[in-house]
Amino acid sequence: MSLKEEHTEFVLRWYNEVWNNNNEALIGEMLHPECNALGLGEEPVIGSDGFKEVHRFFNANYENIHIDVHEVFVDGDYATAICTFTANYKPTNAPVKFSGTSITRIVNQQITAAWNFFDFLTLNLQIGKINAEQLR
């Protein structure tokens, strides 16, 4: 299997197992302990323990989480995934849907760095945390 195929399979496994199947146990296996993940909050998320907090936050607030990966582009150690996130917001059961892109650096079958660019503005509009009036 080529490196491109390995990284593509790895990224698809990450989204399918960790997110779609809610398999938190795989985070420690697939994410390097010193991974630096940006774009998931105000501060970088460091390591598998930090990422587990992000995972738990989403699972505490949303149900029926599903991430569709539309495309994966691989260049050396870097893999870029174009995704759509769908779920239901637990307090209101409102459906949410937003898209995003994640760039990961994969070394020895672990994510060592990640840059996340997800449309959290749309998410926050959909769940009522902000309204369109605030953007004018």
C-alpha positions in Angstrom: 0.0 0.0 0.0 1.3 3.4 -0.9 1.8 6.2 1.6 -1.1 8.1 0.0 -3.4 5.1 0.4 -2.2 4.5 4.0 -2.9 8.2 5.0 -6.2 8.2 3.2 -7.3 5.0 5.0 -6.0 6.4 8.4 -8.0 9.7 8.0 -11.2 7.8 7.0 -10.7 5.5 10.0 -10.3 8.5 12.3 -13.6 10.1 11.3 -15.5 6.8 11.1 -14.3 5.2 14.3 -13.6 8.2 16.6 -16.6 10.4 15.5 -19.2 8.3 13.7 -18.9 5.3 16.0 -18.0 7.4 19.1 -14.9 5.3 19.9 -13.0 7.5 22.3 -10.5 4.7 23.1 -9.0 5.1 19.6 -8.0 8.7 20.3 -5.0 7.6 22.4 -3.9 5.2 19.7 -4.3 7.5 16.7 -3.3 10.9 18.2 0.3 11.5 19.4 0.6 12.4 23.1 2.2 15.8 22.1 -0.1 16.5 19.1 -0.9 20.2 18.7 -4.4 20.7 17.3 -5.4 24.2 16.3 -8.9 25.6 15.4 -11.0 23.7 18.0 -11.1 26.5 20.6 -9.3 29.6 21.7 -6.2 27.7 22.7 -4.4 24.8 21.0 -5.6 21.3 22.0 -2.6 19.3 23.2 -2.4 15.6 23.0 -4.9 12.8 23.3 -6.1 13.9 26.7 -6.8 17.4 25.5 -8.6 16.0 22.4 -10.7 13.6 24.5 -12.1 16.8 26.2 -13.2 18.1 22.8 -14.7 14.8 21.9 -16.6 14.6 25.2 -17.8 18.2 24.8 -19.3 17.4 21.4 -20.8 14.1 22.6 -22.3 15.8 25.6 -24.0 18.5 23.5 -24.9 16.7 20.3 -26.3 13.3 19.4 -26.4 11.3 16.2 -23.0 12.8 15.3 -21.9 11.9 11.8 -19.1 13.3 9.8 -19.0 12.6 6.0 -15.6 12.8 4.5 -16.0 13.9 0.9 -12.4 14.0 -0.2 -9.0 13.3 1.2 -5.9 14.9 -0.3 -2.5 13.6 0.7 0.9 15.2 0.2 3.8 13.5 2.0 3.0 13.4 5.7 0.0 15.8 5.3 -3.6 14.8 4.7 -6.4 17.2 4.1 -10.0 16.1 4.7 -13.0 18.0 3.4 -16.0 17.1 5.7 -19.6 17.7 6.6 -20.7 17.4 10.2 -24.3 16.6 11.0 -25.9 16.0 14.4 -28.8 17.0 16.6 -28.3 19.6 19.3 -29.4 17.9 22.5 -31.1 20.8 24.4 -33.5 21.4 21.5 -33.1 18.3 19.3 -32.5 20.8 16.4 -30.6 19.4 13.5 -27.2 21.0 12.7 -25.1 20.8 9.6 -21.8 22.5 8.8 -18.7 21.9 6.8 -15.0 22.1 7.3 -11.5 21.1 6.4 -8.9 19.5 8.6 -5.2 19.3 7.7 -3.3 16.6 9.7 0.3 15.6 9.8 0.6 11.8 10.2 3.8 10.2 11.3 4.1 6.5 12.3 0.3 6.1 12.1 -0.4 8.9 14.6 -1.6 12.5 14.1 1.2 14.7 15.3 -0.3 18.1 14.3 -3.7 19.3 13.1 -5.2 22.5 11.7 -9.0 22.6 11.8 -11.1 25.0 9.7 -14.7 24.2 10.5 -17.7 26.6 10.1 -18.4 27.0 13.8 -20.2 30.3 12.9 -22.9 28.4 11.1 -23.1 25.9 14.0 -23.6 28.7 16.5 -26.3 30.3 14.4 -28.1 27.0 14.1 -28.1 26.3 17.8 -29.1 29.9 18.7 -25.8 30.9 20.5 -25.7 33.9 18.2 -28.2 35.4 15.8 -27.9 37.0 12.4 -28.6 40.4 13.9 -25.3 40.2 15.8 -23.4 40.0 12.6 -24.7 43.3 11.1 
